[in-house]
Amino acid sequence: MPLNIEQILKDYGALFSRLAGSYESNLALRQELTQEIALHVWQSLKQFRGDSQLKTYVLKIAHNRCVQHVVSESKKPRTEDISDDYCLHASAPLQAEQELMLQGLLAEVRKLPLKQRQLITLHLEGMQYTEIAEICGMTVSHVGVSINRIRKHLAEVLQYE
């Protein structure tokens, strides 16, 4: 069965946007990263062998692209202030308080080291530990321990703000 990029973008486009938002706070760079993710997914579809679920496969590509983005952007000098606004693609609008809490969470997630950011972002997207382990190349138990530590850290940090 040939894979349809239009259907993949329809199914996972909002997810790509949220992932990009967890790695990049600048709106223009976030939009560019989302487009790069879609391009890399499209280019990689011919290599999909069905060894994993399609969602796991495209998320692995998306996260690899996000990591490459962070590495390349960290080498560039910053010439503008970074905005912490976040564009949600949720079906129902969030209340102002919930949106502020989400902004705070995303800001703290962006401060995490890259590997921790990957783990917690996938967890927040509802991925199972086994899927996260496959995407990140870790054992399931290491994923579980790491996510619990990250959640504890985030809870402590966000409680004091």
C-alpha positions as CSV (number, residue, x, y, z in Angstrom):
1,M,0.0,0.0,0.0
2,P,1.6,3.3,-1.1
3,L,1.8,6.0,1.6
4,N,0.0,9.2,0.9
5,I,1.8,12.3,2.1
6,E,-1.4,14.4,2.1
7,Q,-3.0,11.9,4.5
8,I,0.1,11.8,6.7
9,L,0.2,15.6,6.9
10,K,-3.6,15.7,7.6
11,D,-3.1,13.1,10.4
12,Y,0.2,14.4,11.9
13,G,0.5,18.0,10.7
14,A,-0.7,19.4,14.1
15,L,1.6,17.0,15.9
16,F,4.6,18.3,13.8
17,S,3.7,21.8,14.7
18,R,3.5,21.0,18.4
19,L,6.9,19.2,18.2
20,A,8.5,22.2,16.5
21,G,7.0,24.4,19.2
22,S,8.6,22.4,21.9
23,Y,12.0,22.9,20.3
24,E,11.8,26.4,18.9
25,S,10.2,29.5,20.5
26,N,10.7,31.9,17.5
27,L,7.5,31.8,15.4
28,A,9.2,32.1,12.0
29,L,11.8,29.5,12.8
30,R,9.1,27.2,14.3
31,Q,7.1,27.4,11.1
32,E,10.2,26.8,9.0
33,L,11.0,23.8,11.2
34,T,7.5,22.4,10.8
35,Q,7.9,22.6,7.0
36,E,11.3,20.9,7.2
37,I,9.8,18.1,9.2
38,A,7.1,17.6,6.6
39,L,9.7,17.7,3.8
40,H,11.9,15.1,5.6
41,V,8.9,12.8,6.3
42,W,7.9,13.0,2.6
43,Q,11.5,12.2,1.5
44,S,11.7,9.3,3.9
45,L,8.4,7.6,3.0
46,K,10.0,5.4,0.4
47,Q,12.2,3.9,3.0
48,F,9.4,2.9,5.4
49,R,9.3,-0.9,5.6
50,G,6.5,-1.3,8.1
51,D,8.8,-2.5,10.9
52,S,7.0,-0.1,13.2
53,Q,3.8,1.9,13.3
54,L,3.7,4.8,10.8
55,K,3.3,7.3,13.7
56,T,6.5,6.0,15.4
57,Y,8.3,6.2,12.1
58,V,7.3,9.8,11.3
59,L,7.9,10.9,14.9
60,K,11.4,9.5,14.7
61,I,12.1,11.5,11.6
62,A,10.5,14.6,13.1
63,H,12.5,14.4,16.3
64,N,15.7,13.8,14.4
65,R,15.0,16.9,12.3
66,C,14.3,18.9,15.5
67,V,17.6,17.8,17.0
68,Q,19.4,18.8,13.9
69,H,17.6,22.2,14.0
70,V,18.7,22.8,17.6
71,V,22.3,21.9,16.9
72,S,22.5,24.1,13.8
73,E,20.7,27.0,15.5
74,S,22.9,26.8,18.5
75,K,25.9,27.5,16.3
76,K,24.3,30.7,14.9
77,P,24.5,34.0,16.8
78,R,21.1,35.3,18.0
79,T,20.3,38.7,16.5
80,E,16.7,39.1,17.8
81,D,14.7,38.5,20.9
82,I,13.0,35.2,21.0
83,S,9.3,35.3,21.6
84,D,7.7,32.8,23.9
85,D,4.3,32.9,22.1
86,Y,3.0,29.5,21.1
87,C,0.5,28.8,18.4
88,L,-1.9,26.0,19.4
89,H,-3.7,23.9,16.9
90,A,-6.1,22.5,19.4
91,S,-9.7,22.0,18.4
92,A,-11.1,23.7,21.4
93,P,-9.6,27.0,22.6
94,L,-7.9,26.9,26.0
95,Q,-8.9,29.2,28.8
96,A,-6.4,32.1,29.5
97,E,-5.1,30.4,32.7
98,Q,-4.6,27.1,31.0
99,E,-2.8,28.8,28.1
100,L,-0.5,30.6,30.6
101,M,0.3,27.3,32.3
102,L,1.1,25.8,28.9
103,Q,3.3,28.7,28.0
104,G,5.2,28.2,31.3
105,L,5.5,24.4,30.7
106,L,6.8,24.9,27.2
107,A,9.3,27.5,28.3
108,E,10.7,25.1,30.9
109,V,10.7,22.2,28.4
110,R,12.8,24.3,26.1
111,K,15.3,24.9,28.9
112,L,15.9,21.1,29.3
113,P,18.9,19.4,27.7
114,L,18.1,18.0,24.3
115,K,17.6,14.3,25.2
116,Q,15.3,15.2,28.1
117,R,13.4,17.5,25.8
118,Q,12.9,14.7,23.4
119,L,11.7,12.3,26.0
120,I,9.2,14.6,27.7
121,T,7.8,16.0,24.4
122,L,7.1,12.5,23.1
123,H,5.5,11.6,26.5
124,L,3.3,14.7,26.4
125,E,2.2,13.7,22.9
126,G,0.8,10.5,24.5
127,M,3.5,8.1,23.2
128,Q,4.0,4.8,25.1
129,Y,7.4,4.1,26.7
130,T,8.1,1.4,24.2
131,E,7.5,3.8,21.3
132,I,9.6,6.4,22.9
133,A,12.4,3.9,23.5
134,E,12.3,2.9,19.8
135,I,12.4,6.5,18.6
136,C,15.2,7.6,21.0
137,G,17.2,4.4,20.9
138,M,16.9,3.7,24.6
139,T,15.7,0.9,26.8
140,V,12.1,1.1,28.0
141,S,13.2,1.1,31.7
142,H,15.6,4.0,31.0
143,V,12.8,5.9,29.3
144,G,10.5,5.4,32.3
145,V,13.1,6.5,34.9
146,S,14.1,9.5,32.8
147,I,10.6,10.7,32.2
148,N,9.7,10.4,35.9
149,R,12.8,12.5,36.8
150,I,11.9,15.1,34.2
151,R,8.3,15.3,35.4
152,K,9.4,15.7,39.0
153,H,11.9,18.4,37.9
154,L,9.2,20.3,35.9
155,A,6.7,20.0,38.7
156,E,9.2,21.5,41.2
157,V,10.2,24.3,38.8
158,L,6.6,25.2,37.8
159,Q,5.4,25.1,41.4
160,Y,7.7,28.0,42.3
161,E,6.8,30.3,39.4
